[in-house]
Amino acid sequence: MALSERRKSLIRVGLVMTFIIITTLTLPQPAIMEYNYEVGKPWTSENLIAPFDFALEKPEDAIREETQTREESVPEVYLLKSTIEADALRNARNHLQLLTLALSEYRQAKQNGENAKIEKSEEKLDQLDPGVNASDLRREDLEKNLIAQIEPLGVEILSEVYRRGVISRLKSEIQSNTISLRISPSREELVSREEVLDMEEASKFVKDKCDRIPFGEQMYKILIREVKVNYFFDENLFQQDREIAKNSILKNFGKVHKGDLIVSRGQVVTEEIRVIITSLVKAKQGTMVTFNTGAVLLGKFISLVILSILLIIFLRTHRSRVFYRNRKLALILLVMYLMALLAVLAAGINYRVAYAINYLYLTPVCMAPILVTVFFDGRLGMYINVMVSLILGMIAPNSYEFVFIQISAGTVAVYSLQKLRSRSTILSTASWIFLTYAFAFLGYNLLIKGNFESIDYANLILLLINSLLTIITYPLIYVFEKIFGLTSDLTFLELLDTNHPLLKELSSKAPGTFQHSLQVANLAESVVDQIGGNGLKTRVGALFHDIGKMSNPMYFIENQTPGSNPHNQLSPEKSAEIIIQHVAEGIRLAREHNLPSEILDFIKTHHGTSRVEYFYRNHLRQTREIKDSEDYNFRYKGPVPTTRETAVLMVADSVEAASRALPNPTPNELTRLVQQIIQHKISENQFENAGISFNDVRRMKEILTQKLISVYHQRVEYPKEASV
C-alpha cells in the first residue's frame, strides 16, 4: 500500500513538472520582455532612451510586401534553342524551291502548248504538299517575276517570325510586362512582352503576311508547318532571378543614435514607435543572444514554478480530494496548458496581420474556469481562472489590462454556472462573458485614455468571437468525461430525468421508496446549496440511493400496506440482513446501468456503518441481553461518508424516514428529531471523513428543521359559520 501511495506521489510530481516544462517551452520566447506596451495606447513606463546606436529594421509586413513586389516584377526567363530556326528555314527553302520549280515548268509548258508537259507539270503540282490546283491558277499569277518572288518572300516572313522569337507560353499567362530572352544562361536581353510572339500570335502573323502576297495560300501551308517555339521557359533560371531579387532587399532603412528619445511616458505608441522599439529589441538580441534567451527561459520557468506551487497549496489545503486524485489533477493541468497553447496561436496572428489590435483577446480563457466548475466546483473554477490569467499575462502586450479583463469575465462565467440546470445555461453564460468583457475593456481604457475616441473598438469584435468560442466547451465536456473517467454536471442533469429505467422501475416496484427518495432529494439539495457543495449531484444521488430496495420492496416500511409486515415471520438477524442487503443490491444495479462512480458513493455511504437499530433492539429483547458485545450482523458495511454531499444525504435520509413515524409532527417534535438524529450520527463517527464543520452541522439542523416544518405544518382550523 505504501509503495502504491509513493508511486501516486511520484506521478503527481511528474504531472506538475511536465506541465511546467512544456508550458515554458510553449510560451513565446521573445528576446527582450522588458518593454510592455501596445500600439495605440499610452507608454506607461519611464522615458525610453536609446542605449546605443542601432539600425532601424523594416517591419516584417513591409519586408513581405516588398519581397512580393520584387518577385512579381522579375521577368520570366526564356532560353533560346537556336537549331530550331535554322532547321525551319532550311525546310521552308526546300519546299518553296520545289513549288517555284513546279510552277515555272507549268508556265513554260502552257506557253509552248505542250500538252504532255502540261499534264506532267500538273501531276507534279498535285504531288506537292500544299496541293496546288493548276486549274485555279490565273494567267497573271504565272508571271515569271511573281514566281521568282515565292522563295525570298516566304523566307523573309519566316525569318521575321524567328527574329521576334516564339515563346513556349501564352502571353496571357505572363504577369510581367517584360521578359528575359537568353541566348545562353549568362547572355540576357530584356524585351517587352509585346515584342515576342506566342504560338497563337505567330500563326496569325504568318497568315496575315501570306494573305497580302501572290501564292500566299500555298506559301502559308508550307510556312505554318515550320513555325515552332524557339524560346523555352526556364523555371530554374527564373527562380534564381527571383531569389537574387529577394536577397537584394535592404532590411534596414535608418539609424537611431545613442541618447535619442524613443518614446516618453504617457505618449501614445504609434506604429512608427513600435518599429523603433522592435529594432532596439532585435539589436539587443544580436549583442546578448545567449544571455537574453537563457534569462527569459529561466524567468518563465521560475514564474510557472511559483504559480504551480500556489496551485498545489490551494489544492492540498482546500481541495485535497482533487489533488490526491491524479486523474483530476491531470485534467486541471491539461486545461491550463490548452489555454496557454490557444493563447500562443492567437498571439501568433499579431506577427502575420498588420492591423494593430490585440489578437490575444481571441483566446477563450473562460473555457478553463467553465470546465473546472462543471467537473468540480465554482471556487476551484475561480482559482483556476486567476492562475490561467496570470500565466497568459506573461505574454500579453498589456498584461495588467489582459489579466483584469480575463479575471472579471471568468468570475462572472463561474457565477453564472452555479445553477447549471439546462444546456441553455452555456449559451447564457457566453452572453454574460461578452457583457463583462465589454464593460471591463471600456472601463479600463477610459481610465487610461480619458476619452472614447482613442479606444480601439475593433478589440470588442475579438472579445465577441472569444465569447462565442466558449460554446465549444459543451462538446469538450463529453470528451474530457470519456478521457478522464469523470462526471460533469451535464451528466447529472441527464440523470435527473425520472424516466431513467432504474427510476421508472423503482416507482413501479417500490412506489413508497420512490416518494421517499424524492423527499430526501429535496431536503438534501436544499442543505447542500446553503452550506456549500454540488446540490445537483446531491439531488441525483438521493434519487438513486435506495434503488436496492427494489429486490425486496415489501420488507421496507414505506412500501408496506397496513397489517402486512413480512418481518413478523423472520428473526431480527434475518430481517437486519435483508435490510442491510439493499445497499449491496443498489451498488449492483448501479453498475449494471453504468451509473457514475459519484452516484455509487451515495449508495455505498448513505447508511455508513450505522446500526439497524430497530431489529438490534428486538434481538436484545429476545435474547434478554442488555447489550450485544458483537453487533456486526446489525451494522451496515460502510464506508462512512467522505464528502459533504454524502454526509448530508445520510442525515436527510434518516430524518425523512423518522419524521414519517411521528404521530404528532409538531415543530418542537421535528426540531428534537433532527437534533437527535444528527447527534447520533456524530456519536457514531459517521462524519469523521466527510470534511464537514460544526458550522455546517448547525446550518444543516436549521435547514432540515425548517423544511420539515413546512412539509408537516398543520392547516389552521377556521371557526364554523353560525347557521342562519
C-alpha positions in Angstrom: 0.0 0.0 0.0 2.8 2.4 0.9 4.5 1.6 -2.4 1.3 2.4 -4.2 1.0 5.7 -2.5 4.6 6.6 -3.2 4.1 5.8 -6.8 1.0 8.0 -6.9 3.0 10.8 -5.3 5.7 10.4 -8.0 3.1 10.6 -10.7 1.8 13.8 -9.2 5.2 15.3 -9.2 5.7 14.2 -12.8 2.4 15.7 -13.9 3.3 19.1 -12.3 6.8 19.1 -13.7 5.6 18.1 -17.2 3.1 21.0 -17.1 5.8 23.5 -16.1 8.3 22.3 -18.7 6.0 22.1 -21.7 4.3 25.4 -20.8 7.7 27.0 -20.5 8.7 25.8 -23.9 5.3 26.6 -25.5 5.0 30.2 -24.4 6.7 32.6 -26.9 10.4 33.2 -26.5 10.8 36.9 -27.0 14.4 38.2 -26.9 13.5 41.0 -24.5 10.4 41.2 -22.4 11.3 44.4 -20.5 9.1 46.6 -22.8 5.4 46.2 -22.1 3.3 48.2 -24.4 0.5 48.1 -27.0 0.1 50.1 -30.2 -2.5 52.8 -29.9 -2.2 53.0 -26.1 0.0 55.3 -23.9 3.5 54.3 -22.9 3.2 53.6 -19.2 6.9 53.1 -18.4 9.6 55.8 -17.9 11.0 57.6 -20.9 12.8 55.2 -23.3 16.2 56.5 -24.4 18.4 54.7 -27.0 21.2 52.9 -25.0 23.4 52.7 -28.1 23.4 53.2 -31.8 21.2 50.8 -33.7 19.7 50.4 -37.2 16.0 50.7 -37.9 14.8 47.4 -39.3 11.9 47.3 -41.7 8.7 45.7 -40.2 8.1 42.2 -41.2 4.9 43.1 -43.1 6.8 45.8 -45.1 9.5 43.3 -46.0 6.9 40.7 -47.1 5.2 43.3 -49.2 8.4 44.5 -50.8 9.5 40.9 -51.4 6.2 40.1 -53.1 6.5 43.2 -55.3 10.1 42.4 -56.2 9.3 38.7 -57.0 6.3 39.7 -59.2 8.5 42.2 -61.1 11.2 39.6 -62.0 10.7 38.8 -65.7 10.2 35.3 -66.9 13.3 33.7 -68.5 13.2 32.0 -71.9 16.2 30.2 -73.2 16.9 30.1 -77.0 17.2 26.8 -78.8 19.0 28.1 -82.0 18.8 24.9 -84.1 15.0 25.2 -84.4 15.2 28.4 -86.5 18.0 27.0 -88.8 16.1 23.8 -89.4 12.8 25.6 -90.0 14.4 28.0 -92.6 16.1 25.1 -94.4 12.9 23.1 -94.6 10.9 26.1 -95.8 13.5 26.9 -98.6 13.4 23.4 -99.9 9.6 23.3 -100.1 9.4 26.8 -101.6 12.1 25.9 -104.2 10.1 22.8 -105.2 6.9 25.0 -105.6 8.8 27.6 -107.6 10.3 24.9 -110.0 6.9 23.2 -110.5 5.2 26.5 -111.3 7.9 27.5 -113.7 7.7 24.2 -115.6 3.9 24.5 -115.7 4.2 28.1 -117.0 6.7 27.1 -119.8 4.5 24.2 -120.9 1.5 26.4 -121.1 3.3 29.0 -123.2 4.6 26.3 -125.6 1.3 24.5 -125.8 3.0 21.2 -125.0 0.1 19.1 -123.6 2.3 16.2 -122.5 4.5 18.6 -120.4 1.4 20.4 -119.1 -0.1 17.1 -117.8 3.3 16.2 -116.3 3.6 19.6 -114.6 0.1 19.4 -113.3 0.8 15.9 -111.8 4.0 17.4 -110.1 1.9 20.3 -108.7 -0.7 17.9 -107.4 2.0 15.9 -105.7 3.3 18.9 -103.7 2.2 19.0 -100.1 0.3 22.3 -100.3 -1.8 20.7 -103.1 -1.7 23.4 -105.8 -4.6 23.0 -108.2 -3.3 24.1 -111.7 -6.8 24.7 -113.0 -7.2 27.5 -110.4 -4.1 29.4 -111.5 -4.8 32.6 -113.4 -2.6 33.7 -116.3 -1.4 36.8 -114.4 -0.4 34.5 -111.5 2.1 32.8 -113.8 4.2 35.8 -114.4 7.8 34.9 -114.2 8.7 37.7 -111.8 5.9 36.6 -109.4 7.0 33.0 -109.4 10.6 34.2 -108.7 9.4 36.0 -105.5 8.0 32.9 -103.8 11.1 31.7 -102.1 12.5 35.1 -100.9 9.1 36.3 -99.6 8.5 33.1 -97.8 11.9 33.0 -96.2 11.6 36.7 -95.2 8.2 36.0 -93.5 9.6 33.0 -91.6 12.8 34.9 -90.7 10.8 37.8 -89.2 8.9 35.4 -87.0 12.1 33.9 -85.6 13.7 37.4 -85.3 10.9 38.3 -82.9 11.0 34.9 -81.2 8.3 32.4 -80.5 7.9 31.6 -76.7 6.6 28.4 -75.2 3.9 30.0 -73.0 0.8 32.0 -74.0 1.3 35.7 -73.3 -2.0 35.9 -71.4 -0.4 33.7 -68.7 2.6 36.0 -68.2 2.2 38.6 -65.4 5.3 40.8 -66.0 5.3 43.3 -68.9 9.0 42.4 -69.5 10.5 39.0 -70.3 14.1 37.9 -70.5 15.4 36.2 -73.7 18.6 34.3 -73.2 20.8 33.1 -76.0 22.7 31.4 -73.2 22.2 31.4 -69.4 24.6 34.3 -69.0 23.5 36.5 -72.0 20.3 38.3 -71.4 18.1 40.6 -73.5 15.1 42.2 -71.8 12.3 42.8 -74.2 8.7 43.9 -73.9 6.1 41.2 -73.8 4.5 42.7 -76.9 7.7 42.3 -79.0 7.7 38.5 -78.9 5.1 36.1 -80.2 3.4 33.1 -78.7 2.2 30.2 -81.0 -1.2 31.7 -81.5 0.2 35.1 -82.5 2.9 33.6 -84.7 0.3 31.6 -86.7 -1.8 34.8 -87.1 1.3 36.8 -88.1 2.2 34.3 -90.9 -1.5 34.2 -92.1 -1.7 38.0 -92.3 1.5 38.2 -94.3 0.6 35.5 -96.7 -2.8 37.0 -97.4 -1.1 40.0 -99.0 1.3 38.3 -101.4 0.9 36.1 -104.5 0.6 32.4 -103.9 0.0 33.3 -100.3 -2.4 30.4 -99.7 0.2 27.9 -101.0 3.0 29.6 -99.1 1.1 29.6 -95.8 0.6 25.9 -95.9 4.4 25.5 -96.2 5.4 28.1 -93.7 3.0 27.2 -90.9 4.5 23.8 -90.7 7.8 25.4 -89.8 6.6 27.8 -87.2 7.8 26.4 -83.9 8.8 27.5 -80.4 12.4 28.6 -80.2 12.4 30.3 -76.8 11.5 27.9 -74.0 10.6 28.9 -70.4 13.3 28.0 -67.9 11.9 27.5 -64.4 15.4 27.2 -62.8 16.8 30.4 -64.2 13.6 32.2 -63.3 13.7 31.1 -59.7 17.3 32.0 -59.4 16.5 35.5 -60.6 13.6 35.7 -58.0 16.0 34.6 -55.3 18.5 37.3 -56.3 15.8 39.9 -56.2 14.6 38.8 -52.8 18.1 38.8 -51.3 18.8 42.3 -52.6 16.1 43.8 -50.4 17.6 46.0 -47.7 16.4 45.1 -44.2 17.3 48.5 -42.7 16.1 51.9 -43.5 17.6 54.3 -41.0 19.5 54.7 -37.8 18.9 55.7 -34.2 21.8 57.3 -32.2 22.7 56.7 -28.6 20.8 59.1 -26.3 17.9 59.7 -28.7 14.4 59.8 -27.1 12.4 56.9 -28.5 9.1 57.4 -26.5 8.2 59.4 -23.5 5.9 58.4 -20.6 2.2 59.0 -21.5 2.9 59.3 -25.2 0.6 57.1 -27.4 2.6 54.4 -29.0 2.3 54.7 -32.8 3.3 52.2 -35.5 6.5 54.1 -36.1 7.5 53.9 -32.4 6.7 50.2 -32.4 9.1 49.8 -35.3 11.9 51.6 -33.4 11.3 49.6 -30.2 11.2 46.3 -32.2 14.5 47.3 -33.8 16.0 48.1 -30.4 14.9 44.7 -29.1 16.5 42.9 -32.1 19.7 44.9 -31.7 19.9 43.8 -28.0 19.2 40.3 -29.1 22.0 40.4 -31.5 24.5 41.6 -28.9 23.3 39.4 -26.0 21.6 36.3 -27.6 22.7 33.7 -25.1 22.1 35.9 -22.1 18.7 37.0 -23.1 17.4 33.7 -24.4 18.6 31.9 -21.3 17.4 34.6 -18.9 13.9 34.8 -20.4 13.6 31.0 -20.4 14.7 30.8 -16.8 12.3 33.7 -15.9 9.3 31.8 -17.4 10.3 28.6 -15.7 10.6 30.3 -12.3 7.3 32.1 -12.7 5.5 28.9 -13.7 7.1 27.1 -10.7 5.7 29.7 -8.4 2.2 29.6 -9.9 2.3 25.8 -9.7 3.3 25.8 -6.1 0.4 28.2 -5.3 -2.0 25.9 -7.1 -0.6 22.9 -5.2 -1.0 24.7 -1.9 -4.6 25.6 -2.7 -5.5 22.1 -3.8 -3.9 20.4 -0.8 -5.5 22.9 1.7 -9.0 23.2 0.2 -9.4 20.5 -2.4 -7.4 17.5 -1.2 -9.7 15.1 -2.9 -8.8 16.7 -6.2 -5.1 16.9 -5.5 -4.7 13.3 -4.4 -6.7 12.0 -7.4 -4.1 12.0 -10.2 -6.7 11.9 -13.0 -8.4 15.0 -11.6 -5.1 16.8 -11.2 -4.2 15.9 -14.8 -7.4 17.3 -16.1 -6.8 20.6 -14.4 -3.2 20.9 -15.7 -4.3 19.9 -19.2 -7.0 22.6 -19.3 -4.5 25.2 -18.1 -2.0 24.1 -20.8 -4.6 24.1 -23.5 -5.4 27.7 -22.7 -1.7 28.6 -22.9 -1.5 26.8 -26.3 -4.5 28.6 -27.7 -3.1 31.9 -26.4 0.2 31.3 -28.3 -1.8 30.5 -31.5 -3.8 33.7 -31.1 -0.8 35.8 -30.3 0.9 34.5 -33.4 -1.7 36.3 -35.5 -0.1 39.6 -34.4 3.0 38.7 -36.4 1.1 37.9 -39.6 -1.5 40.6 -39.6 -0.6 44.3 -39.9 -3.6 45.7 -38.2 -2.6 46.6 -34.7 -5.2 45.0 -32.4 -4.5 42.6 -29.6 -5.3 39.2 -31.1 -4.6 37.6 -27.8 -8.2 38.6 -27.0 -9.3 35.7 -29.2 -8.2 33.2 -26.6 -11.3 31.7 -25.0 -9.8 31.8 -21.5 -13.2 31.4 -19.8 -13.3 27.9 -21.1 -10.9 26.9 -18.3 -13.0 28.1 -15.3 -16.1 26.7 -17.0 -14.7 23.3 -17.4 -13.3 23.2 -13.9 -16.6 24.4 -12.5 -18.6 21.8 -14.3 -16.3 19.0 -13.2 -15.5 20.2 -9.7 -16.9 23.4 -8.1 -17.1 27.1 -8.6 -14.5 28.0 -6.0 -11.9 25.9 -7.7 -13.1 27.3 -11.1 -12.4 30.9 -9.9 -8.9 29.9 -8.7 -8.0 28.3 -12.0 -9.3 31.4 -13.8 -6.8 33.5 -11.8 -4.0 31.0 -12.5 -4.6 30.9 -16.2 -5.0 34.7 -16.5 -1.6 35.2 -14.7 0.1 32.7 -17.0 -1.2 34.3 -20.1 -0.4 37.7 -18.7 3.3 36.7 -19.1 2.9 37.0 -22.9 0.2 39.7 -23.1 1.2 43.1 -24.6 -0.5 45.0 -21.8 -0.5 42.4 -19.1 -2.5 44.3 -16.4 -5.4 45.1 -18.8 -5.5 41.5 -20.0 -5.4 39.9 -16.6 -8.0 42.4 -15.3 -10.4 41.7 -18.1 -10.0 37.9 -18.0 -10.4 37.6 -14.2 -13.6 39.7 -14.4 -15.1 37.6 -17.2 -14.0 34.3 -15.8 -15.5 35.1 -12.4 -18.9 36.0 -14.0 -18.7 32.8 -16.0 -18.3 30.7 -12.9 -21.1 32.5 -11.1 -23.5 32.1 -14.0 -22.8 28.3 -13.9 -23.6 27.8 -10.2 -27.1 26.7 -11.1 -26.5 24.6 -14.1 -29.9 23.1 -14.8 -30.1 23.1 -18.7 -27.9 23.1 -21.8 -29.0 26.7 -22.5 -27.1 27.8 -19.4 -23.9 27.6 -21.5 -25.4 30.0 -24.1 -26.5 32.5 -21.4 -23.0 32.2 -19.9 -21.4 33.2 -23.2 -23.7 36.3 -23.2 -22.6 37.3 -19.7 -19.0 36.7 -20.6 -19.2 39.1 -23.5 -21.0 41.8 -21.5 -18.4 41.5 -18.8 -15.6 41.7 -21.4 -17.1 44.8 -23.0 -17.6 46.7 -19.7 -14.2 45.7 -18.3 -12.5 46.7 -21.6 -14.3 50.0 -21.9 -13.8 50.8 -18.2 -10.0 50.2 -18.2 -9.5 52.1 -21.5 -11.5 55.1 -20.3 -9.4 55.0 -17.1 -6.1 55.0 -19.1 -7.0 57.2 -22.1 -9.7 59.5 -20.6 -11.8 59.7 -23.8 -13.9 57.5 -26.1 -12.1 58.5 -29.3 -8.8 56.8 -28.6 -10.3 53.4 -27.8 -9.8 50.7 -30.5 -13.3 49.2 -30.7 -12.1 46.5 -33.1 -10.9 44.6 -30.0 -14.5 44.3 -29.0 -15.1 42.1 -32.1 -12.3 39.8 -30.9 -13.9 39.6 -27.5 -17.2 38.8 -29.1 -15.7 35.9 -31.1 -13.9 34.9 -27.9 -17.2 34.7 -26.0 -18.8 32.6 -28.8 -15.9 30.2 -28.8 -16.8 29.3 -25.2 -19.8 27.4 -26.5 -17.3 24.8 -27.7 -16.9 23.9 -24.0 -20.2 21.9 -24.2 -18.9 19.1 -26.5 -15.5 19.3 -24.8 -17.1 18.3 -21.5 -18.1 14.9 -23.0 -14.6 14.4 -24.5 -13.0 15.0 -21.1 -15.5 12.8 -19.4 -14.5 9.9 -21.6 -10.8 10.5 -21.4 -10.6 11.1 -17.6 -13.5 9.0 -16.4 -15.0 11.9 -14.6 -18.6 13.0 -14.4 -19.8 16.5 -15.1 -23.0 18.4 -14.1 -24.3 17.9 -17.6 -24.4 14.1 -17.0 -26.1 14.7 -13.7 -28.7 16.8 -15.5 -29.5 13.9 -17.8 -29.8 11.6 -14.7 -32.4 13.9 -13.2 -35.0 12.6 -15.7 -37.3 10.3 -13.8 -37.8 8.3 -17.0 -34.5 6.7 -16.4 -35.0 2.9 -16.5 -33.9 2.5 -12.9 -36.2 5.2 -11.5 -39.1 4.0 -13.6 -38.7 0.6 -12.2 -38.3 1.9 -8.7 -41.6 3.9 -9.0 -43.3 0.8 -10.2 -41.9 -1.8 -7.8 -41.4 0.3 -4.7 -43.6 3.5 -5.0 -43.2 4.3 -1.4 -39.4 4.2 -1.7 -39.6 6.3 -4.8 -41.6 9.0 -3.0 -39.2 8.8 -0.1 -36.3 9.4 -2.5 -38.0 12.4 -4.0 -38.4 13.9 -0.5 -34.9 13.1 0.5 -33.6 14.7 -2.7 -35.5 18.0 -1.9 -34.1 18.1 1.6 -30.5 17.2 0.8 -30.3 19.6 -2.1 -31.6 22.5 0.0 -28.9 21.8 2.7 -26.0 21.4 0.2 -26.9 24.6 -1.6 -26.7 26.5 1.6 -23.6 25.0 3.3 -21.7 24.7 0.0 -21.3 21.8 -2.3 -22.8 20.4 -5.5 -26.6 20.5 -5.0 -27.3 19.0 -8.4 -25.1 15.9 -7.7 -26.6 15.5 -4.3 -30.1 15.5 -5.8 -29.2 12.9 -8.3 -27.5 10.8 -5.6 -30.6 11.0 -3.5 -32.9 9.8 -6.3 -30.8 6.7 -6.8 -29.6 6.0 -3.2 -32.3 3.4 -2.4 -32.7 1.6 -5.8 -31.5 -1.6 -4.0 -34.9 -1.8 -2.2 -36.5 -2.9 -5.5 -35.3 -6.5 -4.8 -37.4 -6.9 -1.7 -39.7 -3.8 -1.6 -42.2 -5.2 0.9 -39.6 -5.6 3.6 -39.3 -1.8 3.8 -42.0 0.0 5.8 -42.7 2.7 3.2 -43.9 0.1 0.7 -46.0 -2.0 3.2 -49.7 -2.0 3.4 -51.4 -1.7 6.8 -51.5 -5.1 8.6 -48.9 -6.7 6.4 -45.3 -6.9 7.6 -43.2 -9.9 6.4 -40.6 -9.2 9.2 -43.1 -10.7 11.7 -42.2 -14.1 10.3 -38.4 -13.6 10.5 -35.8 -13.4 13.2 -34.2 -10.0 13.9 -30.9 -11.2 12.4 -32.6 -12.2 9.2 -34.6 -9.0 9.0 -31.4 -7.0 9.5 -29.6 -9.0 6.8 -32.4 -8.2 4.3 -32.4 -4.5 5.2 -28.6 -4.2 5.0 -28.5 -6.1 1.7 -30.3 -3.3 -0.1 -27.0 -1.3 -0.2 -25.1 -4.1 -2.0 -28.1 -4.7 -4.3 -28.2 -1.0 -5.1 -24.5 -1.0 -6.0 -25.0 -4.0 -8.3 -27.9 -2.3 -10.1 -26.0 1.0 -10.4 -23.0 -0.8 -12.0 -25.2 -2.7 -14.4 -26.7 0.5 -15.6 -23.3 2.3 -15.8 -24.2 5.0 -13.3 -21.2 7.3 -12.5 -18.9 6.4 -9.6 -20.1 9.5 -7.7 -23.6 8.1 -7.6 -22.2 4.8 -6.3 -20.6 6.7 -3.5 -24.1 8.0 -2.4 -25.4 4.4 -2.4 -22.5 3.0 -0.5 -22.4 5.6 2.2 -26.0 6.7 2.8 -26.1 4.4 5.9 -22.3 4.4 6.6 -21.5 1.9 9.3 -24.6 2.7 11.4 -26.7 0.1 13.1 -30.2 -1.2 12.1 -31.4 0.0 15.5 -35.0 -1.4 15.4 -34.0 -5.0 14.8 -31.0 -4.8 17.0 -33.2 -3.8 20.0 -35.6 -6.7 19.1 -32.7 -9.0 19.1 -31.7 -7.8 22.6 -35.2 -8.3 23.9 -35.4 -11.8 22.6 -32.0 -12.8 24.0 -32.8 -10.9 27.2 -29.4 -9.2 27.0 -28.7 -5.6 27.9 -26.2 -5.1 25.1 -24.7 -7.4 22.5 -20.9 -7.1 22.5 -20.8 -8.0 18.9 -23.4 -6.1 16.8 -21.6 -6.7 13.4 -24.6 -8.5 11.9 -26.8 -5.5 12.6 -24.4 -2.9 11.1 -24.1 -1.6 7.5 -20.8 -2.4 6.0 -20.0 1.2 5.0 -17.9 3.1 4.2 -18.8 6.3 6.1 -19.5 9.4 4.0 -16.4 11.0 2.5 -17.9 14.3 1.2 -20.3 17.0 2.4 -22.8 15.8 -0.1 -22.9 12.2 1.0 -22.9 13.3 4.7 -25.9 15.5 4.1 -27.7 12.7 2.2 -27.2 10.3 5.2 -28.8 12.8 7.6 -31.6 13.7 5.2 -32.4 10.1 4.6 -32.7 9.3 8.3 -34.6 12.5 9.1 -37.2 12.0 6.3 -37.8 8.3 7.3 -38.0 9.0 11.0 -40.4 12.0 10.5 -42.9 9.7 8.9 -43.2 7.7 12.1 -44.0 10.7 14.3 -47.7 10.5 15.4 -47.8 14.3 16.0 -45.1 16.0 13.9 -45.2 19.4 15.7 -42.4 21.9 15.2 -40.9 21.0 18.6 -41.1 17.3 17.8 -39.4 17.9 14.4 -36.7 20.1 15.9 -36.0 17.5 18.6 -36.0 14.7 16.0 -33.4 16.4 13.7 -31.2 17.2 16.8 -31.3 13.6 18.0 -30.5 12.1 14.6 -27.6 14.4 13.9 -26.2 13.9 17.4 -26.5 10.1 17.0 -24.5 10.2 13.6 -21.8 12.3 15.3 -21.6 9.9 18.3 -21.1 7.0 15.9 -18.3 8.9 14.0 -20.2 8.9 10.7 -18.9 12.4 9.8 -15.2 11.9 10.6 -14.1 11.6 6.9 -16.7 14.0 5.4 -14.8 17.2 5.9 -17.9 18.8 7.5 -17.5 21.6 10.0 -19.5 22.5 13.2 -21.0 25.4 11.4 -22.1 23.1 8.6 -23.8 20.9 11.1 -25.5 23.8 12.7 -26.8 25.1 9.4 -27.9 21.6 8.4 -30.0 21.3 11.6 -31.7 24.7 10.9 -32.4 24.0 7.2 -33.7 20.5 7.8 -35.9 21.6 10.6 -37.4 24.5 8.6 -38.0 22.2 5.6 -39.8 19.5 7.7 -41.9 22.1 9.5 -43.0 23.4 6.1 -43.9 19.9 5.0 -45.8 18.9 8.1 -47.4 22.2 9.0 -51.0 21.9 10.3 -53.7 23.8 8.4 -55.4 26.4 10.6 -58.9 25.3 11.5 -61.3 28.2 10.9 -64.4 28.6 13.1 -67.6 27.3 11.7 -70.1 29.7 10.4 -73.2 30.2 12.5 -76.4 28.8 11.0 -78.9 31.3 9.8 
